[in-house]
Amino acid sequence: MNLFTISNFLTLTNLFCGCMGIVFLLTGKSEFIIYFIAIASVCDFFDGFVARMRNTMSDLGKELDSLADMVTFGVVPGLMFFNLLSVYKPSSELGAYVPFLGFILTLAAALRLAKFNVDERQTDSFIGLATPACTLYVLAIFMLFQNGNLLFTEIISDKFFLIPNIIILSYLQISEIKMFSFKLKKKTFKGNRLRLFFLVYSLILWISLGYLGLAISIISYIVLSLFLNFRK
């Protein structure tokens, strides 16, 4: 069994970035989190692609990928929600435990990743919201809050905004809703048309609107997936 493949190296890089993200969140240097999530997302996108191209796919690589994702796209977004909810000054002793609701997202991610490993239906599409997409949305609202725009800060710092987001995202991760994958498995443009158009659309949003564009693109992805399910 070959442990040291290029695809496993990419997966371990994803895991390392997740660990660094946790460190920076815990030490109050959260402005650096965007770089580590970006690198981790790229590595997570390409590790499976490289494994297929080099014919090094294995059960070990599949399990390693989920373990890495659990840290980067499970613990990190839960900790981001924990930090956002910690802004509140609790009015009661019970209120001091509100920030821990953020880790409901982490528990849902664990179920999502475990389900993915045993669910043979998820070859060309996802069943439920993928953890990287969920994390990118959480990252977007977290960075909007960090950037200090008064309007976004007031909205995002409201627990009546954060808690419903946690519940909805957690549900979407473990739901049976079919969502299209961004992994380019077909060799023709026609077979990847939806994915490529959406990637261009998302890129335009990110460039023009920054973190707000990133949040809108993930919401658009969820809405489009729901529409495609409804149309069928």
C-alpha positions as CSV (number, residue, x, y, z in Angstrom):
1,M,0.0,0.0,0.0
2,N,1.5,3.3,-1.1
3,L,0.9,6.0,1.4
4,F,2.9,8.7,-0.2
5,T,1.0,9.5,-3.4
6,I,0.5,13.0,-4.8
7,S,-3.2,12.8,-4.1
8,N,-2.6,11.9,-0.5
9,F,-0.1,14.8,-0.2
10,L,-2.9,17.1,-1.4
11,T,-5.3,15.7,1.1
12,L,-2.8,16.1,3.9
13,T,-2.2,19.7,2.8
14,N,-5.9,20.2,3.1
15,L,-5.7,18.8,6.7
16,F,-2.7,21.0,7.6
17,C,-4.6,24.1,6.4
18,G,-7.5,23.1,8.6
19,C,-5.2,22.7,11.6
20,M,-3.7,26.1,10.9
21,G,-7.2,27.6,10.5
22,I,-8.1,26.4,14.0
23,V,-4.9,27.8,15.5
24,F,-5.6,31.3,14.0
25,L,-9.2,31.3,15.0
26,L,-8.2,30.4,18.6
27,T,-5.4,33.0,18.7
28,G,-7.5,35.9,17.4
29,K,-5.7,36.1,14.0
30,S,-8.7,35.2,12.0
31,E,-7.8,37.5,9.1
32,F,-5.5,34.7,7.9
33,I,-8.2,32.1,7.8
34,I,-9.2,33.0,4.2
35,Y,-5.9,31.9,2.8
36,F,-5.9,28.5,4.5
37,I,-9.5,27.7,3.5
38,A,-8.7,28.8,-0.1
39,I,-5.6,26.4,-0.2
40,A,-7.6,23.6,1.4
41,S,-10.5,24.0,-1.0
42,V,-8.1,23.8,-4.0
43,C,-6.4,20.7,-2.6
44,D,-9.7,19.1,-1.9
45,F,-10.9,19.8,-5.4
46,F,-7.8,18.3,-7.1
47,D,-6.9,15.3,-4.8
48,G,-9.6,13.1,-6.3
49,F,-8.9,14.4,-9.8
50,V,-5.1,13.6,-9.5
51,A,-5.9,10.2,-8.0
52,R,-8.1,9.3,-11.0
53,M,-5.6,10.7,-13.5
54,R,-2.7,8.8,-12.0
55,N,-4.8,5.7,-11.3
56,T,-3.9,5.8,-7.5
57,M,-7.5,5.8,-6.2
58,S,-7.8,3.7,-3.0
59,D,-10.0,3.1,0.0
60,L,-7.3,4.6,2.1
61,G,-7.3,7.8,0.1
62,K,-11.1,8.0,0.4
63,E,-11.0,7.6,4.2
64,L,-8.1,10.1,4.5
65,D,-10.0,12.6,2.4
66,S,-13.0,12.5,4.8
67,L,-10.8,12.7,7.9
68,A,-9.1,15.8,6.4
69,D,-12.5,17.3,5.5
70,M,-13.8,16.7,9.0
71,V,-11.2,19.1,10.4
72,T,-11.1,21.8,7.6
73,F,-14.8,21.7,6.7
74,G,-16.3,20.4,9.9
75,V,-14.4,21.8,12.9
76,V,-13.3,25.1,11.4
77,P,-16.8,26.4,10.3
78,G,-18.2,25.2,13.6
79,L,-15.5,27.3,15.4
80,M,-16.3,30.3,13.2
81,F,-19.9,30.2,14.3
82,F,-18.7,29.7,17.9
83,N,-16.7,32.9,17.5
84,L,-19.5,34.9,16.0
85,L,-22.0,33.8,18.7
86,S,-19.4,34.6,21.4
87,V,-19.8,38.3,20.5
88,Y,-22.9,38.4,22.7
89,K,-22.8,39.3,26.3
90,P,-25.0,36.7,27.9
91,S,-27.9,38.0,30.0
92,S,-28.1,34.8,32.0
93,E,-26.0,31.8,32.9
94,L,-27.7,29.7,30.3
95,G,-26.9,32.3,27.6
96,A,-23.1,31.6,28.1
97,Y,-23.7,28.3,26.3
98,V,-25.2,29.8,23.2
99,P,-21.9,29.9,21.2
100,F,-21.7,26.1,21.5
101,L,-24.6,25.9,19.1
102,G,-22.1,26.6,16.4
103,F,-20.8,23.0,16.7
104,I,-24.1,21.6,15.6
105,L,-22.7,22.3,12.1
106,T,-19.6,20.2,13.0
107,L,-21.8,17.3,14.1
108,A,-23.8,17.5,10.8
109,A,-20.5,17.6,8.9
110,A,-19.4,14.4,10.6
111,L,-22.7,12.7,9.6
112,R,-22.4,14.0,6.1
113,L,-18.9,12.8,5.5
114,A,-19.6,9.4,7.0
115,K,-22.6,9.0,4.9
116,F,-20.7,10.0,1.8
117,N,-18.2,7.2,2.3
118,V,-20.8,4.5,2.3
119,D,-23.4,6.0,-0.1
120,E,-22.8,4.6,-3.6
121,R,-25.3,7.1,-5.1
122,Q,-22.9,10.0,-4.9
123,T,-20.6,9.4,-7.9
124,D,-21.7,12.2,-10.3
125,S,-23.5,14.4,-7.8
126,F,-23.9,15.0,-4.1
127,I,-26.7,14.0,-1.8
128,G,-26.9,16.9,0.6
129,L,-24.8,20.0,0.7
130,A,-21.1,19.2,0.5
131,T,-19.0,20.4,3.4
132,P,-16.6,22.6,1.4
133,A,-19.5,24.6,-0.1
134,C,-21.0,24.9,3.4
135,T,-17.7,26.1,4.8
136,L,-17.2,28.7,2.0
137,Y,-20.6,30.2,2.9
138,V,-19.7,30.3,6.6
139,L,-16.3,31.8,5.7
140,A,-18.0,34.5,3.7
141,I,-20.3,35.7,6.5
142,F,-17.4,35.4,9.0
143,M,-15.2,37.6,6.9
144,L,-18.0,40.1,6.2
145,F,-18.3,40.5,10.0
146,Q,-14.5,40.8,10.4
147,N,-14.3,43.5,7.8
148,G,-16.3,45.8,10.0
149,N,-18.9,47.1,7.5
150,L,-21.6,48.4,9.9
151,L,-24.6,47.1,8.0
152,F,-23.2,43.5,7.7
153,T,-21.8,43.6,11.2
154,E,-25.3,44.4,12.6
155,I,-27.0,41.7,10.6
156,I,-24.4,38.9,11.1
157,S,-23.9,39.6,14.8
158,D,-27.6,39.0,15.4
159,K,-28.2,35.6,17.0
160,F,-31.5,35.4,15.2
161,F,-29.5,35.4,11.9
162,L,-26.8,33.1,13.1
163,I,-28.8,30.3,14.7
164,P,-31.2,29.8,11.8
165,N,-28.2,29.7,9.5
166,I,-26.6,26.9,11.6
167,I,-29.8,24.9,11.6
168,I,-30.5,25.3,7.9
169,L,-26.9,24.5,6.9
170,S,-26.8,21.5,9.2
171,Y,-30.0,20.2,7.7
172,L,-28.9,20.7,4.1
173,Q,-25.7,18.7,4.8
174,I,-27.5,15.6,6.0
175,S,-30.5,16.0,3.7
176,E,-31.5,13.8,0.7
177,I,-31.4,16.8,-1.6
178,K,-29.4,16.1,-4.8
179,M,-26.9,18.8,-5.6
180,F,-24.7,18.9,-8.6
181,S,-20.9,18.3,-8.2
182,F,-18.2,20.7,-9.5
183,K,-15.8,17.8,-10.3
184,L,-15.2,17.6,-14.0
185,K,-15.5,13.9,-14.8
186,K,-16.7,14.2,-18.4
187,K,-14.4,15.2,-21.2
188,T,-16.8,17.2,-23.3
189,F,-17.9,20.8,-22.8
190,K,-21.6,19.8,-23.1
191,G,-21.2,17.3,-20.3
192,N,-19.7,20.0,-18.0
193,R,-21.7,23.0,-19.3
194,L,-23.7,23.6,-16.1
195,R,-20.6,23.3,-13.9
196,L,-18.4,25.6,-16.1
197,F,-21.1,28.3,-16.4
198,F,-21.7,28.3,-12.7
199,L,-18.0,28.6,-12.0
200,V,-17.8,31.6,-14.3
201,Y,-20.9,33.1,-12.7
202,S,-19.4,32.6,-9.2
203,L,-16.0,34.0,-10.2
204,I,-17.7,37.2,-11.5
205,L,-19.6,37.6,-8.2
206,W,-16.5,37.0,-6.1
207,I,-14.5,39.6,-8.1
208,S,-17.2,42.2,-8.1
209,L,-18.7,41.8,-4.6
210,G,-15.9,40.1,-2.6
211,Y,-17.1,38.1,0.4
212,L,-20.7,39.1,-0.3
213,G,-20.4,37.6,-3.8
214,L,-19.0,34.4,-2.3
215,A,-22.0,34.1,0.0
216,I,-24.4,34.8,-2.9
217,S,-22.8,32.2,-5.1
218,I,-23.2,29.5,-2.5
219,I,-26.9,30.5,-1.9
220,S,-27.3,30.5,-5.7
221,Y,-25.8,27.0,-5.9
222,I,-28.3,25.7,-3.3
223,V,-31.3,27.4,-5.0
224,L,-30.2,26.1,-8.4
225,S,-29.8,22.6,-7.1
226,L,-33.3,22.8,-5.5
227,F,-34.7,24.0,-8.8
228,L,-33.1,21.2,-10.8
229,N,-34.6,18.7,-8.3
230,F,-38.0,20.3,-8.6
231,R,-37.9,20.3,-12.4
232,K,-37.2,16.5,-12.4
